[in-house]
Amino acid sequence: MYTGKRLLNNDKMKKSIYIGLLVVLWSCKSKPPVEQPVDAWYKHLVIYNLDVKTFKDSDANGEGDFRGLTSKLDYLKTLGINTIWLAPFQPSPLEDDGYDVTDYKGIDPKLGDANDFKNFIQQAKNRHLKVIMDIALNHTSIRHPWFRQRPNWYVWAKERPSDWDKGMGFPVVEKDTWHLDSVTHQYYFHRFYHFEPDLNYQDPAVIKEAESVLAYWLDRGLDGFRLDAVPFVIDDPRKDSANPRFDFNILHELTGFVKKRDPHALLLGEANVEPRENEKYFAGHHDGLQMMFNFYANQYLFLGLTTGDAGRFKKALIETQLKPGIAQWAWFLRTHDEIDLGRLNKHDLNQVYKKMGPDTNMQLYKRGIRRRLATMLGGDARQLHLAYSLLFSLPGTPVIRQGEEIGMGDDLRLKERLAIRTPMQWDSTANGGFSTGKPFRPVINSVEYGYRKVNVAQEFKDPQSLLRFIQGLIERRKTFPEIDNGSWQVLKTPDAMLALLYTDKGKRVLTMYNFSDKPQQFSYNGKMICLGAYSTDWRRFN
């Protein structure tokens, strides 16, 4: 326990030296060489994640639909994105906001019909926008006809397993993973909610059905899929719920099928795994995923934004650098879920909680924060600009969630993840221009983040707005192809700074970021470079 400022500064100095040594030791230790990047179409994407039912309502029933979404395609094109990632839109009781599917090949009638979907796809293609869809193959709704008609397609136990209360995907909210079925009096396995029984991919018939679903949507114009909860599609929890065995042959069979059906289809996987596990999921010499979210480094990014110290994030970047040259990381600040901080130690987790989610109502599943980025950063424009400058210049594909581009807030009165899944705020008219009817979910109406103040129409008029800033970043990213195509390295800088050097075809690009609230400087090529508080810089060297 320290009693004065001098000792505090010494502690900070020791920590700085320790983190620096970790980065140097990691970069020097013997490890396989990093493969040179291989150019591919999916390495040039800017992905926009949206939910049809919360985007735009066209028929005043209070719920968004494909006609409403189609009417806003010009907005997305103007924003600069080139790929739309759709949240699940199949029929569902919506107990898990659409991830509890009852018909994989259907469209929720409230969102439109097959013709509406076909027109949306055609209109997107006319604007050179690609479309991928979220597909939750791990589980179905318990109301899916398969659960009663094809029970062998699910995972069962006659007696309650000894680890019945281990391995919950949603701890605290769910109390078990093996749940008693009142009809069969047997126990079925569910990784997530008890009303979402897991499918049994040890059964070849389930794999064939999943392939049929993927083929169905590819044939209707989809450009690929965001595969939900990939590790839990290929796990076998029957021997150990918390630490299951993973069968990568299942993954390779599914991805191999998609690639044969459409060699140009994108497979973006949700797999929150340790760096040493990445290669098993990525496409390399075997069939696998072309792209995955970098969950591991993402949580250290948020730690850096919290503390002003980028040291741990730099180490995480280096740890996740090793991957096949054809593979790509997807980077995000917010998606439709909570920010997952589950790999941080307790001290670091509490630091992030203290700054970004201090109220327990803001926290979720003992590992995350259910808030939008603007509220997590207290509306600080400097930190928001820093965070988005990072997003659009890190080595990989940037992904942005609907509403983040205008700095939308959250509604903590809503259940769990729904707090950040409120309707889009288009203008200052009633219901934020989302619907002329009564919205099925409340539009944010607070003083600071409500639709009267935070909306697309108003921010487009303001050249200093967050929307215009992000629009400019997307356009700027397109002028730096070295970030898409080049090899990269983390340069030695003070802990408060991050500097990435990209190299491609003899050209070099240097991107720099100051995570702290004080000016920082470092030397590159014999020249001293200075950055102000929370500032960034991208420079090209020919």
N, C-alpha and C positions, 0 to 999 in steps of 0.2 A: 504493500500500500504506500503510495507516494503522498508527499505533503507539500510539494511546491512545483512551480512551473518548470524549473530547471530539470527536475527528474522526469517530468512529463515529456519534455523535449528529448531527453536522452532515450526514453522508451520509444518515442517515435523514430529516432535515429536508428536504434537497434532493429526495430521492425523493418525500416526501410532497407537496411543492409541485408537483413535476413531474406526478405522477399527478392531483392536483387540477386543474392547468391543462388536462390532456388531457380530463378529464371536462367542464370548463366549455367548452372550445373545441369539443368534439364536440356538446354540447347547443346551442351557438350557431350552428354552421355551417349554411349553407343546405341544407335537405333536404326531401323531400316531407312533407306533414303526416301525422301518425299518424291512421289511420282510427279513428272511434269504434267501440267494441266492439259487436257484434251478438249478442244473446242466442241461445243454441242449447243443446239438451239435453246435448250432449257437453261443454259447458263446466262442468257440474256433477258431473263424475265423480270418483271416487276409485278408481284402477285398482290391482288386485292381480295381479301376475305370478306364475304358478305353472307347474310341470311336473307333469303327471299322474303320471308314473312315479316321482317322488321325493316325492309329497305324502302319500299314504296307501294302504297295501296292504290289500285286503279278503279276499284268498284265500290268504295265507301263501306266495305264490310268490316273495316277496322284491322284488317290483316294484309300485309304486303303480298304481292303476287307477281307472276312472270310478266304480265302486261305492264305492271308498274316498273319492274326492273328494266324491261326493254325500253321504256320511255326515258330512262336515266343512263343509257349506254353512252350518249354523247358527253355526259358529265364525266364518266369514267375515262373516256378517250381524251378529253381535255385535261384531266388530271395527269395523264401520262402513263398510267398503268397499261400493261398489255396482256394480262392474264387475270381471269376472274376465278376465284375458288368459292364454290357454292357450298354452304352448309347443307345438311340433309334436307331434302324436300319431299321425301316419300311419305305415304300414309303412316300416321303415328298417333298414339294417344297423347303424345307430348308430355309424358311424365318425366322424360329426360330431354326436353326441348327438341325432339326430332331424332335423337340418336337411338331411340327405342322404336325401331322400324317394324311395321307389320306387313309390309309388301315391298320387297326390294325393287321390283320392276314397275311400281306405280308412281303416281304423282298425287300429292295431297290435293283433293279437289278444291280446297279453299285457295290454293295457290295457282290454280289453272288446270288446263287439260293438255293432252298430247300436242294439239295444234299450237297452243300458247308456248309450250316448251320448244317446239320445232321452230317457230317464228323467232323466239329469243335467240336460239343457236344461230339461225341464219343471219339475223341482224348483228350479232356479235362478230360473226365471220366477215360480214360486209365492212366492219370497222377494224378488221385485222386484230380482233381480240380473241385470245384462246380461252377456253372454259374447261376447268377441271371440277370434279365434284368430290365431296366428302363421302366416304363409304365406310360404314361401321360393320365390318365383317366378323368381329369378335363375338358379338352377341345379337340377339333380336329382342323385341318386346316379348314379354311373357304372353301377350295376347296374339302373337303371331300364330297362324294356324299350324305351323310346323310343331309347335311345342306339344300339342296333343296328338296331331296326326302322324308325326315322325319323331317320337321321343328319343329314338336312338341317335338322332342328330345332335343331341345335347349330352352334357357330362353328368352322370348320375352315380350315386352310391346308395346301397340298400341301408347301410347303417351310417350314422353321423361320424365322419372322420374325426380323428383326434385333433387335427389342426383346423377345425371348422371355423375358428375365429381368427385366422391368420391370413395375411396377404390382401386385405381390403384395398381396393383402389380409391375408395372414398372413406377413409377412417373417420371415426366419430359419428358421421352420418349413418354409415352402415355398421352393423355389429357382427356380421358373419360373412363368410364366403360360401358356405354350404347351407342351403336353406331348405326347410322341410316343405314338400309339396303336399297340400292337403288332399289331393285327389289320389295320387299313387302311394302316398305315405313313404316316399323315398326322398333323398336329398339331392338337389341339383346344385351345380356350381355356378356362381356368378362373381366375376372379378369386380364388377362395379355395383350398380343398384340391384336389389333383390328381385326387381321386376324385369331384369335384363339377364336371362340365363345365357351362359356361354355356349357357343356352338362347339361341337366336337370335331376338330379337323384331323383327328386320328382316323376318322371314317372317310374313305375315299369319295363316298357319295356327297359329302359336304363340300369337299374341294371342287368337285365337278359342278355342283350347284353354284358355288361362289364364282367359278369361271363363267358360268352361264350368265350370271348377273353382270359381271364386268363386260362381257361381250355385248350384252344387251345395250348398255349405255354407250359403249364405243360405237356401236352401229347407229346410234342416234346423234352422233356428232361430237361427243365429248373428246377432249384432247388429253385426258388422263384422269388420275385420281389422287386425292389425298387419303392415304390408307390410315384409318384410325387405329390407335393402340396396337401396333404391329406385334410387339413381343407377346401379347396375350391372344393373338390369333394362332401363334405357332407353339404355345406352351402346352404342357400336359400337367395339370395341377393335381392329378390323382395321388401322386406319391408325396408331394410337398407343395402346399398352397403358396407359401411365402417364397420358396426358392424352387420354382418348377423347372423341369427339363424343357429345353427349347429345341424344336425340330426344324432346322433351317431348310430341310428338303421341302417342307410345306411352302415356305416363303418363295423358294426358287421355282417351285411348280407354278404358283400363282403369277409371279412376275414373268416367268418364262412364257406362260400362256399369253399374257397381255402383249409382250414384245413380239410374239409371233403373229398375233391378231392385228396389231398396229405397231410397227417398229418405231413410230414417232410419238407414241403415247408416253406421257410423263407419269412416273410413280414417285410421289412425295410421301415419305413415311413419317409417322409419329412414333418415335422410338427413343424414349428418354433413358439412355444407357451410358455406361462408363466408356471412356475413349477406347479402351482396349477391346471393346465389343463392337465398335463401329464397322470394322471391316467385314464382319459376318453379315451385316445388313446391307451394306453398300454393293452396288454393281461393280464387279471387277472382272475376273476371269470367269465367274459364274453369274447366273442370273441373280439379280438383286435390285435394290432401289437405286435410282439415279440420284435422288435427292432426299435428305433428311433434315429435320429441324435440329439446330445445334443447342439443345436444351442445356447441355453440360456447361458450355461457356456462357450461355445467357444469364444464368444465375450469378455468375461472377461479374458480369457486366453490371447487373443491378447492385451488387455489393460495391463496385467501383463508383457508381453514381451516388451511392449512399455515403461512402467514406471520403470520396475525393482521391482515393488511392487506386490506381489501375493495375497494380502489381499482380494481383491474383488473376485478373482478367487476361493479362499478357501471358501468364503461365498457361491458362486454359486454352488460349488461342494456339499456343505451341503444342499442347497436348492433343488437340484435335486437328492438327495440320496433316497428320498422316492419314491418307485415304487414297483410293484409286483415282487416277488422273481423270477418268471419265465422270467421277462422282462430284456432287456439289452440295454444299451446306446451304440451308435456308435460314435466314436471320429474321428475327422478329423482336418487337418491343411489347406488343400486346396482340393476342389472338382472342378467340371467343371464350377461352378458359382462364382460370386463375394463373397468376405468375407462379410457377413451380420453383421453390427454393429448397427442395428437399435434400439436396446434397451439401448444403452449407452446414457448418457445425453450429451448435446451439448459440454460441456467442455472435457469430456473423449473422445468423438468422434473426436474432433479436435486434441487432443493429439495423437491419433492413426494415424489420417491423416498426421499430421506433420512429424511423423517418417517413416511411411510405404507407404504413398501415397500423398505426398505434392502437386503434380501438380493436378489441377482439372481434367485433362485428365485421371488420374489414379483412379478417384473416379466415383461411379456409383449409380444412383437412390437415391441420397441424403442419402445413408445409408451404402455404401460398397466400397470396393477396388477391382479393376479388375487386380490384379497382382499375379504373382507366389510368393511362399514363399521366394525363394532365393533372388529375387529382393526386396521384402518387408523388408527383414532383411539386405539389403545391402551386401549380399554375406558373412556375418560374420559367419565363420565356427563354432565358439563357440556357437552362438545363434541358428544356425541351428541344432547343435548336441543337445542342450538343448531342443529345440522344438520337435525333433523326439524322444528323450528319454522320454519325456512326453507322446507323442502320443502312444508309445508302452508299457506304464506302467500305464496308467490311467485305472480306473475301468470300462472296457467296451471293445468293439471291435474296433481295429484300422482300419481306411480306408485311403488308399493312392491313389492319382491321378497319372495317367500315366505321366512320365517325372519328377515328383517331386523327385523321387529317385536318379536322376542324377543332380538335381538343375537347371532344365530348366528355362529360362527366359520367358518374355512375349513380345508381339508385339502390342504396343499401337496404332499403325496405324489402326488396325482392329476394327471393330464395337463392341461396348459394351463387352459382355462376350467372344467374339471370340478372344480377346487378349490373353487369357490363354488356347485357344483350338487349338494351332498350332500342326503340325505333329511331331511325335516322332523322336528323334535324335539318330539314331543307331550307326553311325560311321562318320568318317571325309570325306567320299566320297561325290560325288555330291548329293545334297538334303538330306544330313545326312543319306543316306541309306534308306530313307523312300520310295522313288520311283525313277525309272530310267526314268520316264516320267516327264512332267511338273506338279508339285503339284497343286492341286486345291486351296490350301491355302498356303501362303508362309511359308517355313521353316525358323526358326530364323537364321539370318546370321550376327548378331552383333559381335563386337570384343570380348566382355566379355562373352556373353551367346550363341553365335552362335554354330552351329553344329561342326565346326572344333575344337572347344575347349571343348564343353560340349556334350558328347555322351557316349553311353553304352560301346562300345568297349574300349575306352580309360580308362574309370573309372573302368572297370573290371580288367584292368592291374595294376591299382594303389591301393595298399593296404590301402592308406590313403584317398581314395576318399569318397565322400558322398554315392555313391552307395554301396561300401563295408561296410561303417558304418551302413547303413540301413539294409543291408543283415544280418549283425551281430546282430543288434537289434531284428530282426524278429526271428532269431535262439535263441537268449537269452530269449525272451518272452516265448518261448515254454518250457524253463526249469524252469519257475516260474508259475506253474499251480494255485498257490494261487491267482494270479491276476484274473484269469478266474473264479475261483470257490469260493473264500473267501469273507467273510464280510470285511468291511474296515472302517477306520475312519481317519479324518484329525487331526493330532497332533498339539499341540501348538508350534509354532516356531516364529522367527522374521518375519515381514511382507515380507521381501525379499525372504523368503524360503517357500517351501511347503514340507510337509512330510506326506506320506500316509502309514498307517499300515494295512496290509492285514493279516487275520487270517483264517486258514482252517485246520481242523482236528488236532488241536494242534500245527500246524506250523505257523510261523510268517515271513512275508516279509516286510521290510521297504524300501520304495522308497523315495528318497530325491532330491530336486531340488533347486538350487540357481538362482533366476531370475535376480540378480544384477551383476554389473561389479566389485564388491568388495567381498572379502572373507566373509563368514557368518558361524555362529556356533549355535548349540542348544544342549540341554541335553536330552539324552534318556537312561532310565534305569541307571541313575547315571553316565553315561559316556558322555563326551563332543564329539560331532561329528562336524567336520569342513569341509566345502565345499569351493572350490575356485570359482572365478568368473565364472558365467554361467555353473557351473559344476553340475553333477548328480551322484547318487550312488544308487545301489540296493543291499540290504543285506538280507540274510536269517538268522533267529534265530530259532533254533530247541528247 
